[in-house]
Amino acid sequence: MASTTSLFTGLSGLNANARQLEVIGNNIANTNTTAFKSNRMVFAPTFNRNFSLGTAPSANTGGTNPGQVGLGVSIAGTQRNFNNGAISPTGINTDLAIDGGGFFIVERAGQQFYTRAGEFQLNSQNELVSLSGDRVQGFSVDDNFNVVEGQLTDLAIPLGTLTLAEATRNVNLSGNLRADGDLAVQGTALEIAAAGIVDGTTLLTALGGGAAIVDTDTLTVSGAARGDKSLPDAVFTVTATSTVDDLMQFLQEALGVVPDGGYRAGDPTGAPEPGSYTPAAGLVSFIGNFGEDNDLEFDTANLVLNDATGGPKASPFMITKTGSADGESVRTTFEVFDSLGTAIQVDLTMVLANKDNTGTYWRAFLHAPDDTDLALHLEMGDRAGTFDDATPLLMFDNFGRLASSPSINVEVDRVDSGAADPMSFALSFDSAGDAVTALSDDGGESQIAAVFQDGAFLGVLSDFSVGIDGLITGGFTNGLTRSIGQIGVASFTNPEGLVDAGNNLFRVGPNSGTALITTPLEFGTGRLVGGALELSNVDLSSEFINMILTQTGYTASSRVIDTTNQLLQQLLVTGR
């Protein structure tokens, strides 16, 4: 007789295949969903009805197998396919894709969710958010643009608002110093005459019989030049205790003369020591630095005396140039930046100081008009030779290669400028790919130039990119780049245990394991691809095949019910 059990068996087939069709339909519908992970349904047979559990072989029989009849099909569960989808470039720098097993971390109302979809954008507060407004989580940077790991935070990319200026730390030079040039022998010689000078301790108010200069008068250096370089004005305010020594030291700073600068020990010519001054009765002998590019243009008209109100007064000083600086030299000007991004011009003059059997020696003279006390502080790591070291001395060997310390440490005073004081940078004469040589160049000239300097003026964040490690690098309008954050990612022991929260989001499930928060490339999370999106991993050809099989299974199950119904009808007819 017909069994009603077959009706329920066929019905279970209808139900199972209907659920299978829902899964297939969802996969097909999400073919173009960013980073969608396809799903599949797994079937299992239901309980069996046992007619016999079977018997073991014995002396009288060979044994029998169990006799069982299945009671239909059930849904064992679903399995999500977390294999990576294809990576598709978009050219939009806020679009991100993960090539690996990690998940982006987003936050909504204090709750964390995880997603593979990297369709991100910037909101009105320059925060990185998903299309539904969930804030992307990552790691921020400190004041020195170092990533601070360990604490997730909302990521922001402040385009147009984040500003940056950087102080110069390194300047690299390149060129050739003409080794066959004329040796520097003397500096500019000036005679500064004034009635009443006895020695360096003579008070300025005592000059000219005590009538010419009084307390609160000012002496201004104006219109002077060093080589072909005009010098900035400098002002000396006379006090009741100002002496001739005080004025001469002021002139040294204002004219860029380094005390004892360029002195060559044992100079056979007996020339006055460069960078020195000698007060005598009614006259001061003032000697500038040697080297043609250090030659001073300074006379009576360039030292102006004014009273406290700024009114001109007749100066008691008469200045006469009696000799010019000589010797092979070369000057270059380069720009450095303080901590506020202020540009500062620095002049470097190299002068041939000596030659011997070991090579050539060159003096480095540096000047910066914006140095707040008019005098640069210089230090050299290795002082070579037997010469006076008031200025850095560079030694080159018999092959024109640098044999002394390759760098000079320079300090520029920035007192009351608002910037960090002092400003320090290293001047390198031998760096990777760039070097200064000292070779002969008959008929040529010494040449030197700054080929690299770091530091920059004020710049505004204008662009950014995301690296494979999730590091967000910002580009500023002054050419600098800095790390401004890092994308955080999560890894799970069993990603298939995550619970689908809708809208391409997942949350932690009982069987997913806890989230391991890290950065891309770590713990198997994979690399990040900026300007790209992960596509759906749905295989349409497989889905259509599964749809046909599901339709066939559904139809066959319905035929079982139809056949059982016909048998039951036949049974009822027989009973009449």
Beta strands, then each sheet from edge to edge (+ up, - down):
strand 1: 39-45
strand 2: 48-52
strand 3: 67-70
strand 4: 73-80
strand 5: 87-89
strand 6: 96-99
strand 7: 103-108
strand 8: 111-115
strand 9: 120-122
strand 10: 128-130
strand 11: 135-139
strand 12: 153-154
strand 13: 163-166
strand 14: 170-176
strand 15: 187-193
strand 16: 218-221
strand 17: 225-226
strand 18: 229-230
strand 19: 234-237
strand 20: 277-280
strand 21: 283-290
strand 22: 296-297
strand 23: 303-306
strand 24: 312-313
strand 25: 318-323
strand 26: 329-337
strand 27: 343-356
strand 28: 359-367
strand 29: 377-380
strand 30: 393-396
strand 31: 407-412
strand 32: 423-428
strand 33: 430-431
strand 34: 434-437
strand 35: 447-453
strand 36: 456-466
strand 37: 471-476
strand 38: 481-487
strand 39: 489-491
strand 40: 499-502
strand 41: 505-507
strand 42: 516-518
strand 43: 527-530
strand 44: 532-534
sheet 1: 1+ 4-
sheet 2: 2+ 3-
sheet 3: 5+ 44-
sheet 4: 6+ 43-
sheet 5: 8+ 7- 11+ 12-
sheet 6: 8+ 7- 39+ 42-
sheet 7: 8+ 7- 11+ 38- 37+ 36- 13+
sheet 8: 9+ 10-
sheet 9: 29+ 31- 32+ 14+ 34+ 33-
sheet 10: 29+ 31- 32+ 14+ 35-
sheet 11: 20+ 21- 15+ 25-
sheet 12: 19+ 16- 23+ 24-
sheet 13: 18+ 17- 22+
sheet 14: 26+ 27- 28+ 30-
sheet 15: 40+ 41-
end
